[in-house]
């Protein structure tokens, strides 16, 4: 005999036949699935979400934790140098959308994009703000290291790693983030380089 029951806590529907559970409604996808499609809790009860949904939820949770740590790390690095540390998770997510899985300097697809400061944080002038951060491949990040964007482009390290069309697109994005047009932004970066150099020469840092 078929019988419909509801779970005690969440009132999710279960289908029983002759007293045995044969199907359960997943809380997330709202699809009836067999008991083996659900993980069991330590108490022995079936979870409210099916295995597929549970994995998606866990992956999303882990991704959020990872993103939070990435943002906190960038702000912490800037804070230690008394630089601006205003980068947010929302800005990081927006940056991911802009990059769309591609390095913002080489234009090449990458599954492991890394945050890079346009003006290197080691210059101790510009910090971790949305107007000074981009996503690049590990290859570009390792090559650029402590160089500013201009220094990198002019150095041998950049050979084969710069796509001019992509770079222009990135610079236009950064100009917008800094509420400038492209020419103003390029001049701004050059001025920041001069300030950083003078500051280093004066303070010896």
DARA-V32905 format. One record per residue. N is the residue number from 1. OMEGA is omega in whole degrees, -180 to 180 (* if undefined). Layout:
n	omega
N	OMEGA
N	OMEGA
//
This chain:
n	omega
1	179
2	-179
3	178
4	178
5	176
6	178
7	-174
8	-174
9	-172
10	178
11	177
12	-175
13	175
14	179
15	-179
16	175
17	-178
18	177
19	-179
20	179
21	179
22	177
23	-179
24	180
25	177
26	-179
27	-174
28	-178
29	177
30	177
31	176
32	-180
33	180
34	-178
35	-178
36	177
37	180
38	173
39	176
40	173
41	-180
42	180
43	179
44	-180
45	176
46	177
47	-178
48	-179
49	178
50	-177
51	-179
52	180
53	180
54	179
55	179
56	179
57	179
58	179
59	179
60	178
61	180
62	179
63	180
64	178
65	179
66	-179
67	-180
68	-180
69	179
70	-179
71	180
72	-180
73	179
74	179
75	180
76	178
77	-180
78	-177
79	-180
80	180
81	-180
82	179
83	179
84	-177
85	-171
86	-178
87	-178
88	177
89	179
90	178
91	177
92	179
93	178
94	179
95	177
96	178
97	180
98	-179
99	178
100	176
101	-179
102	175
103	-176
104	173
105	-178
106	-178
107	-178
108	179
109	179
110	177
111	-177
112	179
113	-179
114	178
115	178
116	176
117	-180
118	168
119	-175
120	-178
121	179
122	176
123	178
124	177
125	176
126	-175
127	-178
128	178
129	-177
130	180
131	-179
132	-177
133	176
134	176
135	-179
136	177
137	179
138	179
139	179
140	-179
141	179
142	-180
143	-176
144	179
145	-174
146	180
147	171
148	-179
149	-180
150	179
151	-179
152	-179
153	-177
154	-177
155	178
156	-179
157	-174
158	-175
159	179
160	-175
161	-177
162	173
163	-173
164	-180
165	178
166	-179
167	179
168	179
169	179
170	180
171	177
172	177
173	-180
174	177
175	179
176	179
177	179
178	178
179	179
180	169
181	-174
182	-179
183	179
184	-178
185	179
186	177
187	178
188	-180
189	179
190	177
191	180
192	177
193	179
194	179
195	-179
196	-180
197	-180
198	179
199	179
200	180
201	-176
202	-176
203	179
204	-178
205	*
//
